[in-house]
Amino acid sequence: MPEALELCQVCWWQDDGQDDRDADEVRRTVNGSLSLSEGRRNYKHYQAADPRFVAHVRTPREEEIWPHSDV
């Protein structure tokens, strides 16, 4: 179950319950036409799940940085 469709202030991804097992699927839910994989790629490049959201995101706090380098 998603964390009550929580919106991440760091990347502006809204939690819709998608995870690694279906990360390439485009669900067309709260995240529109983005798959989780695409949102992750965008974050690496733009520091936001979608370039449209760059103005809304904030820098992650140390405890929010995911330890894996592939995200």
C-alpha positions as CSV (number, residue, x, y, z in Angstrom):
1,M,0.0,0.0,0.0
2,P,1.4,3.4,-0.9
3,E,2.3,5.8,1.9
4,A,-1.1,7.5,1.5
5,L,0.0,8.8,-1.9
6,E,2.7,10.8,-0.2
7,L,4.5,13.4,-2.4
8,C,8.2,13.3,-2.1
9,Q,9.5,16.8,-1.5
10,V,13.0,15.8,-2.7
11,C,12.0,14.5,-6.2
12,W,8.3,15.3,-6.5
13,W,7.3,11.6,-7.1
14,Q,4.0,10.7,-5.6
15,D,4.0,7.3,-4.0
16,D,1.5,5.1,-5.9
17,G,2.8,1.8,-4.6
18,Q,5.0,1.1,-7.6
19,D,8.4,-0.5,-6.9
20,D,11.3,-2.3,-8.5
21,R,9.2,-5.3,-9.7
22,D,7.1,-3.1,-12.0
23,A,9.3,0.0,-12.3
24,D,9.2,0.0,-16.1
25,E,5.4,0.0,-16.2
26,V,3.6,3.3,-16.9
27,R,0.5,3.2,-14.6
28,R,-1.0,6.5,-15.7
29,T,-2.0,7.2,-12.1
30,V,-0.9,10.2,-10.0
31,N,2.5,10.3,-11.8
32,G,0.9,10.6,-15.3
33,S,2.9,9.1,-18.1
34,L,6.0,8.4,-16.1
35,S,7.2,5.0,-15.0
36,L,9.2,4.7,-11.8
37,S,12.3,3.9,-13.9
38,E,11.9,7.1,-16.0
39,G,11.4,9.1,-12.8
40,R,14.6,7.7,-11.4
41,R,16.5,8.5,-14.6
42,N,15.1,12.0,-14.6
43,Y,16.1,12.4,-11.0
44,K,19.7,11.6,-11.9
45,H,19.7,14.2,-14.6
46,Y,17.4,16.9,-13.3
47,Q,17.2,16.2,-9.5
48,A,13.4,15.9,-10.0
49,A,11.2,13.0,-11.2
50,D,10.2,15.2,-14.1
51,P,11.9,18.3,-15.5
52,R,8.7,20.2,-15.0
53,F,9.0,19.8,-11.2
54,V,12.6,21.2,-10.7
55,A,11.3,24.4,-9.2
56,H,9.4,22.5,-6.5
57,V,12.0,20.1,-5.2
58,R,14.4,20.6,-2.4
59,T,17.8,19.2,-1.6
60,P,17.7,15.9,0.3
61,R,18.7,15.8,4.0
62,E,21.5,13.4,4.8
63,E,19.1,10.8,6.2
64,E,17.0,10.9,3.0
65,I,19.8,9.9,0.7
66,W,19.3,6.4,-0.5
67,P,22.5,4.3,-0.1
68,H,22.3,2.7,-3.5
69,S,24.1,4.4,-6.4
70,D,21.7,3.0,-9.0
71,V,18.8,5.3,-8.0
